[in-house]
């Protein structure tokens, strides 16, 4: 009886050991304490005062990375495209239409939140102003009120990429996958805090590759700096 108990105990320990053992070939590569990525990767790097750049080779996947204030942020989402245009000149018309004194525009511009972008034909609310040439509408919030700002966009980014945006460990994360072999796929990470000294990280493919493998790798990236 005791012998059977011992055999059973050894068997259970063996099962637990196997279940907690990492899968064969899995590995986390730490790149100069800047970021980590899942994969058996080798890398080179070049460092100067304001940037850290280099190359990654993970199996048959070749990537470039850039850790700097000016790192490539990837293709624009519709929200980013509108946000740039809003801070460029759209804000003037917005505040005019909601009767805010122009002297206060710059004070309030960062308080306007972009909730989503839709095709204009799907808008079921009154637009902020009529626009016969507009094809998109931005849903904006300001002072707890919703506004619907029509605009025109001819951007092809949404047609050329699948873009996923979320947050990860205090960072804004954008993962983008090109729909054609001629375009790059990658990930962009930016701290959510507004410290002007913080840097961003971009990692992108050098050539077309297995999308499923690349997606798994890009999702595994963790920015170790700026935490």
N, C-alpha and C positions, 0 to 999 in steps of 0.2 A: 504493500500500500504506500509506504513512504517513498519507494522508488518511483511509483507512478506520479506522486505529487511533485517530486523533483523534476521528472521529465516534463510534466505539464507546465511548471514554473519556467523552465528553460525555454520551452516553446513560446510562451507568452512574451518573455523578454526578447526573444528573437524577432517576433512579429512587431513589437514596439520599436525595436532598433531599426528594422527595415522601413517602417512607416515614417520615421523621423529623419532618415538619411536623405540628403539632397539627391535629386535625380542626377544620373551620370552625365557629366559634361557641363552642368550648371556652374556658373561662376559669376561673381560680381567684380567688375573691373573698376578700380578707383583711379580716376585720371587726375593726378597731381592735387588731390584734395579739393578739386573744384566741383566735380560731379562724379556720380557712379552710374554704371550701366550694366545690365545683365548680359553676360556673354564672355567668352574667352577671347579677349581683345588685346591687341598690341597698339601702341600709339607713339607718335612723336609730337613735340610741342615747340612753339616759339613764343617767347615772352618778351614784351617790352613794357614801357611805363604804364600804358593805358589798356593793354589787351593781352589776352592769352589765346593763341590760336594753334591749331594742329590738325592731325589726321588720325583716324581710327580705322583699324582693320579687324573686323570680327567675322572670322570665317571667310566667306566669299562676299561679305558686305563691306564696302568702303564708304567712310563718312568723313566729313570735315566738321570741326567745331570752332566756335568763336565765343569767347567770354570777354565781353567789353560793354561799354555804354552804348556802342553803335552796332551791336550784333544784329544780324539779319532777322527780322521779325516774321518772316514768312509772308505768304499772300494775305491780303487784307480780307477780313470778314466784312460782311455788309455793315455791321455795327461800327467797325473801325473806320471803314470808308466814310460813313456818314459823320462819325465823330471828328474826323480830320476836317471835313468840309464845314461842320458846324463851328468849330473853333476858328476856321479860316474866315468865313463871312456869313454863314447861315444864322449865326446867333443874332446878328443885327436885326434881321427881319423877324426872328422869333420874339425878341423882347419888344420890338415895335408893335407886333400884333397883340401881345398880352399887356401892353401899356405900361412898360417899365421904362423909366427915364434912361436915356442913352448913357448918361454919366455913370450909371450903376451897372452897365453891362458886364464889364470886366470883373466886378465884384461877385456877380451871380453866375457867371458862365460855368464854373465848376460844380454848381449845384443842380444843373440840368442833367438828369440821368436818362440814358438811352435804354429802353426796356426791350425793344425788338424792332425788326424791320420786316415789312410785309409787302407783297405786290399791292399796288394801289387799288386794284379791283376788289381786293378782299376786305378793304376798310369798310367797317359798318358804323363808323362814327363820323361826325362832322369834322371836316378838315380845317386846319388853322386858316387856310386861304385857298382859293380855287387855283388849279394849275392844270391846264389841258395837256401840257407836254410831259408831265411827271408820270413815272411808272412805278415808283416805290413810295411807301409812307413809313415814317419813323414814329413809333410811340414813345413819347417823352414824358417824364414826370418832373414837376417843379412846384415846390411848395404844396406838396400833397395833392396836386391836380395832374390829370393826364391830358396831354395835347397830342395832336396828330399832324405831323409836319410832312407835307408832300415834297418829293424831290425827284430828280432824274438821275439815273445811274446807267452807265454803259460798261461797267466793270465786267470782265470775263473771269475773274478769279473764282467765283462760285461755280462757274461752268467747268473750269479746268482742274479743280481740287475738291476733295472731300476734307472739310475742316472741322475739327472737334475742339471745343474750348471749354476749360473748366479751371478749377483752382487745386493746387497741391501744396500742402505744407507751407502756407503763406506766400505762395507764388501763383501768378497767372500762368496758365499753361495752354499752349496752342499746338496741336498735332495736326499736320497737314499731309495729305497723300495725293500726289499728282495722278491725273487720269490718263496722262500720256507719258511715254518714255523720255520725251525731251525736257521734261520739267523735274525739279527736285522735290523730294519728300523730306519731312523733317519734324523737329520739335523746337519750340521756343518757350523759354521760361523767364519770367520777369517778376521781381519782388513786388508784392502788392503795396508795400509801404513806399512813401514818396521821398526817400533819402536820395539826394542827388548824387551821392558818391557810389551808390550801388550799381552793380553791373548786371547785364542780362546774358543768358546763355542760348546759343542756337547750335543745333546739330542737324546736319542735312546730308542726304545721300549724294554721291558723286555720279551714280549711274542707276539705271533701272535694276530692280532686284526683286526678290520674293516679298510681296507686300505683307503677307501674314507674319513672316519672320521679322521683317523690319518694324511692323506695327508693335509686336511684342517687345522688341528692343527699345523703341522710342518711348513706350509707356513705362518702361522700367527705369528711365532716367530720373535721378534725384539730384537737385542742385544742393551742394554741401556748403557753399559760401552764402553769405547774406542771410543767415538764419538768425 
